[in-house]
Amino acid sequence: MDRLTLELQTFDVAAPEAASAREFADLVGRRVAEAWDDGADAVLLPELLWMGLARFVDGADSTRAVAELFRGELWPRLSESLRRPGKAAVLGTVPWAVDGGVLLNRAPIVSDGRELHQDKLNLTPWETGLRGGDTLRIWDFGGVRCAVVICLDIEVPEISAALRGQAVDLVLVPSATENILGVERVGRCADARAVELCCHVGLTHLVGDINSSLVDANVGRLGVFSPSQSAFGASPRQRVSEVVSSGFHRLRVELDIAALRRQRDLALETNPARLRPGAPRVEA
């Protein structure tokens, strides 16, 4: 596709509309389906939204209980309901058990009827009991090369370097941050990745308050960033919402994918995505 309509959605982790785990999952699925029905090609939801299930589980280890509830009861039904050709969604992130019970912070993805995933690679100090992933996946959606880079990972320069030369068109960043400093770090680095990789970057944050070992108070915004290159000179290159701490908010944008391809063919314009530098020698 030459143009892609992306809808970014915040999610209030308290989800007062949901009185049960099933209603919580139905709420997520309904918001994605409504966005698709309204013309969106892809939808991005925030990191750790599924920890909103913590109020529906018992036991001391709510993180593991949420992982079991989501994978065992909710995901099979939800993923089946979202198998739609020509549509994609990153359904936030959720604790996910692998390798005999090790927990990852995983983004479930549906894309053109397929089930995909991306694990968070670098963990924050409070993501205790989780293990970081080891693979960054690039996936194709209607000819658009996509990658999901979760929250702290967008702040890591080595990840940007690993994506250099991969002709990624769209980086999607689900995030959860508790204060404005986190919002700024993630947003400023997401903007930098759009410049460095000559790609579009979409960002959404979790909002709302919940009593959980992984998330408590949450604040954030929605944002889309595009390259600062001539092909985008006449269009907005930074589109961000106000900072919010609760509620459901949306930002819909139409991304020019064809312009990315034209830009990559312009050899006589400064473009950091075209560089192949090795690490310089450092003298101190």
N, C-alpha and C positions, 0 to 999 in steps of 0.2 A: 504494500500500500504506500501511496505517496504522502498521505496525511493521516494522522491518527488522533482521534478524540479521546483525551484522557480525563477522567474524573478523579480528583483527590477528595477523600472524605476523612474528617476527624471522627473519632469515636469516643463517646463518654463511657469510661470503663465501668461506671456505676450502673449504666443502662437501666434507668428506673422503669422503662417500658416493659422489661422482661421480668416475669415472676417465676421463671423456672429455667433450667439449662436449655431445654428444648426451645423455649420462647426466645432465649438469648441467641441461639444459633439461627433460628428463623428470622430474627431481626437483621442479623448480618447478611443472610442470604437474600432477604427482601430488598435491602438497600442496594446490594450489588445488582440484582435483577432489574430494579426500577431504573437504575442508572443506564444499564444496557438498553432497556426498552425506550429510554429517552434519547438514545443516540450515542451513548458512550461506547467506544471500542474496548477500553481497558479501565479498570478501577483499582485504586490503591488505597488500602486501609492500614492503620498504624500498628507499630510494634506492640506486642503483649496485650492486645485488646482482649484475648481469650482468658487473661487472668481475671476478667470480670466474672468468670465462672466460679471463682473461689468461694463466693457466698452460697453456692449450691452444693459444696462438697464437705465431707466430714474428715476429721483426723488432723494430726499436728502438721503433716507435710502436705499443705494445700497445693504446692507446685506439682508434686507427683500425682496427686489426686486429680488435678485439672488435666494433666497429660493423659491419664487413663480414661477420664470421662470424654475428652475430646476425641481421641483416636478410636476408642472402643464404641462409643454411642453416637457421637454427633457428626464426625467427619464422613463416614460412609454415606449417610443420608444427604448431608450438605453438598458434598462433591458431586453426587449423582444429580442433584437438582440444578447444579451450575455447569453441567456439560452442554455448552452451547457453541456451535460452530461460529467462528469469526469473532469470538469475544474472549476476553482475558480478565483475570482479577488476581491481585496479590492480597490474600485474606489475612493481613496482619501477620503476627507471629504467635506461636504457642509452644510451651514445653513439649518436647517429643522424645519418647524413650527409644533408644537403640542399644545394640551391643550389651545385652544382658541387663538393661535398666539404666544405662547412662542417659542423662537428659541433655538435649540440645535445645537451643532457642531457634525454632524452625519457622520459616515462612511457607505455608501451603499456597500453591499457585495452581490455578486452573487456566488453561490456555488452549483455545480451539478444541475443546473436548478432552484434552490431556490433563493428567495430574503431574505436577512438577513440584520442586521445592528448592529453597535456599536456606542454608544454616548460617547463623551469625558466627563470624570467625573470631572476633575479639570481644571479650566479655568485660563488663563493668565490674567494679569491686563487689557490688551487692548482688550480682548474679551467682550467688553461692549455690552449690549443688548442680550447676550446669557445666558442660564442657563446650569449648569452642569448636566449630567445624574446621575443615581443612581444604575445602574446595569451593571455588567461585565459579558458578555456572552461567554460561551465556545461552540463551534460548531464543528460538525464532518464533515470532508471531506475525503471520502474514507478510513475511519478508523483512520485518523490523527486528533488528538484533537487540535483545533486552538483557539486562542484568539487574538483580536485586542486591542492594548493598545496605545492610541493616544498621541503622543508627550509628554507633561508635565506629563501625567499619568505614563509613564515609569520611571519617577524620584521619584515616591511616593512609599516608602517601604511597606506601608499597602496594596497596590495592589499586590505586589509580595507575601506578606504573605497570602493574600486571595486566591492566586492561588496555594499555597503550598498544596501538597497532591491531586491535581486534575489531575495528570498525563498529563499535557498539553505538547504536542509535539512541537508546533510551536506558537510563539508569533510574531505578525506582527505589526510594529510600523510605521504608517504614521506620518510625522513630518513636521513642518515649523518653521524655525529659521532664525533670521536676522543677526546673527554674529557668529564668530567662538566659542565663549563661549557657546552659545546655542547648536551648533553642538557637542561640547565636552560633555556637560552635558547629552544630550540625548544618545550619542554614548557610553559613559562610563557606564551609567546606563543600557543600553540595554545589554552590555557585562556582567554586573554583574547579570542580570536576567537569562542569559543563565547558569551561574554557579549555582546560587541559586536554580533554578527550574529544572536543568538537562534537558534543552530543547534547541531547535534551536530558534534564534531570528533574524528576518529580519527587516531592517531599511531603509527607504528612505525619502529624504527631498525634499521640494519644492525649486525651484530656480527661478530667474528672478525678475524683478521689475514691480510693478503696483501701481497705485494710488487708495488705498482702505483703509477703516478704520480698516480692519482686518489684511491685509498683505500689505507691501510695498516692501522693498528690502529683498531678500531671498538668503540664501547661505546654502549649505549642501553637503552631500555625501551619498553613498550607503554602506551598511554594512551587513554582516551576521556573527553571533556569535554562537558557539557551546560549549557544556560543556567541562570543563577541567577534563575529566575522562578517564580512561584507554581505554574504547571502542573507543575513538577518538584520542588516542595517536599518531597514524600514519597519521592523516589527519589535514589539516588546521583548526584551531579553531577560528581564527579571520581573516576575509576577508573584507577589506574596500577599497573603491575607494579614489581618490584624492578629495579634497574639490573643489567644483565648484559653480559658481554663475549664470550660464545661460546654456541654451541648453538642449538637450535630451541625457541622458546617461543611460546605462543599466548594470546590473550585474546579471549574471545567475549562479546559483549554484545547485548542486544535493545534497539534504539533506538525510542523512542516518537515517531513522526513526526506522528501526529495531534495530540499535545500541542503541538507547535510551531505548528501551524495555529490551534489554540484560543488559544494565547498571543498570537499576532499580532493577534487580534481584541479583545484587552483594552486598551481605550484609556486606562483610568484607572489603569494601573500603570506605574511607571517602567521603561522598556525602551529602552536605547540604540539598538536596531535600528530604532526608530520615528523617531528624530531625523534631521533633514536639515540639520545645521549647515554653514554655510560656514566658510572658514578665518578665524579671528579676527585682528584687528590685533594685532601684537606690538610692544610698547614695551620698549626696553632702556635 
